[in-house]
Amino acid sequence: VPRKFKVHGPFKVPVNCADGEKSLNGKVKSTFWSGEASYLAHAKGCYVFARQAGKGFTPLYVGQTKKTFKGECFNAYNQVNLADVISGIKGTLVLFLLEYEASGGPLNKRAINDLERHLVETALLKNKDLINKKLTANGPSFLIRGVHVTPGKPAASALTFKKAMGYGTA
């Protein structure tokens, strides 16, 4: 039985703006978790930091929890990596949380690992400069022309397949 994850967000991440440069302050963790995402602080799953500009999103970092979202999302490692990327970007830093839905049994760590790998591979298709590429040697091991983001106009057969398989639909 596949494990289920519920998507929450995007939640705006509080940043400092000075002289046109963005940075995370030391209080980002407490500020964020006292806001609209507070009900997810102790949940587990995967998370994606992204830049939102207009109606579009660019994934910047994908991670998973070992403990809780609150304990992982804004840890020192993530803050350093995000600070390097967001300093000069335009747009808003946001966070998506993919909450693991408990099914009565123990936490399925394999499902969380599998989801993180999938999210990293998918994010790399949209942003080759993704911060964390640790789960992939040089990016995804495959892509489907016309289904994944590839140059050129997709063939009608690719668009039909995309629809048949539910790519890009809720």
N, C-alpha and C positions, 0 to 999 in steps of 0.2 A: 504494500500500500504506500503510494507516494506521500511524503510529508507535505504539509501545506504551510505557506507563508502568506501573511497579509501585508500589503504595501501601505505605508503611512507616509504622508508628506506630499509635496516638499515642504519642509520646515525651514524658515529663514534662519541662518546662522548669524549671530551678532558679531560684527567686525568693527574695528576702529578705522576711520578714514582720516589721514593727515597728509597734507601736501600731495594729494592725488594717489597716495599709496594706501593699500589696505593691509591690515594686520589683525591677528587674533590677540585679544588681551588675556591676561591671566584669569579673568573671571568668566571667560566664555563658557566654561563647563557649568558653573552654578547658574549663570544667567539663562543658558539654553534649557537646562533641566528644570528650571522653575517656571518655564513658559508653557506654551500649548502642547509640547511633547512630554510633559511631566508624567503622564500616565504610562509612558513606555520606558521610563528610566530603568526599571528592573526586569524588562523583557530581554529575550535573547534572539539572535538571528544574524542577519547581514545588514550592512549599511552602505550607502553610496553618497559621497559628497559630490556635488555637481555645481557648475556655474550656470545660472539662469540669465539669459539675455533675450529680451523680447519674449517670444513664445517658445524659444528653444532652450535645450539643456545640453551641456557638455559634461560627461562624467570626468571627475578628477581623481577620485580615489575610491576603491572598493575594499571593504573589510568585513570581518566577522567577529562575533563576540565569543570570548572564552568564558566570560562571566555574565556581564550585563551591558546593555547599550551605554548606560551612564559610565560604567567603568572602562569602556573601550573607545568610544567615538572621539573623545577629546583628550586621550592620553598624551603624554609628552611627545612621543614619536609622531603621532598624527598631527599635532599642533605644529611641530617643526616642519614637516613635509608640506602641510597646507600653507603655512606662512610663506614658504618659498614660491609657491604657485600663485597665490591670490594677490600678492603685493601689487602687481601691475595689471591685473585683469579688469576688464569692464564687466559689469553685470553683478548679480547677487549670488553669494555663496549659500547653497541650500543643502539640506540633508534629507535623504529618503531612508526610512527604516523598514526593513522587511522582517516582520515579527514572526518567529516560529510559533505555530499554533500547536499547543500540546494536545496529544491524542490519548492521554490516560497512561501511557507507558513512559519509560525513561526518555530523556532528551536524545534525539537521534543526531549525534555529532556528524555522522557521515552525510546526512542530508544538508546540514549547514555547510560542510566542506564542499559538497557538490554544487550547491547554489553559489558559493563564493567563486569557485572556478568558472562557472557559467557566466556570472556577472562580469568577471574580469575579462573573459574572452569577448563577451558582447560589447563591453565598454571600449575595449581596444579597437573594435571596428569603427567606433565613432571618434575616438581620441587616441591617436598613436602615442601621445605624450602622457598617457595615464601614469600616475605616480607609481603605482604598484603593478609590476608585471611579473611578480615572483611565481605565479602559478602557471605561467606560460613561458616557453623558451623564447620565442620570437613573435608572439601573438597567437591568434587562434590557429588550430591545426587544419581548419577548413573554413570556407565560406561559400555560400550558394549565390552564384551570380544572379542579380536581380532581386534576390530576397534580402540578403544583407546589403549594407551600403557599399556599392561598387560603382565605378565610373560608367557613364553612359546611360542610355535609356533602357529600362528593363524590358525584356521580351514579354509578349503577351502570355506565353506559357508560364513564365516566372511569376507574373502578377497573379495568374489564376492559381498556381500552386501556393503562393503566399496566402491567398484568401482561403484556399482549401485547408491549409494547415493552421490557420489562425495567427500567422505572424502579424504583429502590429495591431491586433484587435484585443478587446478586453475579454 
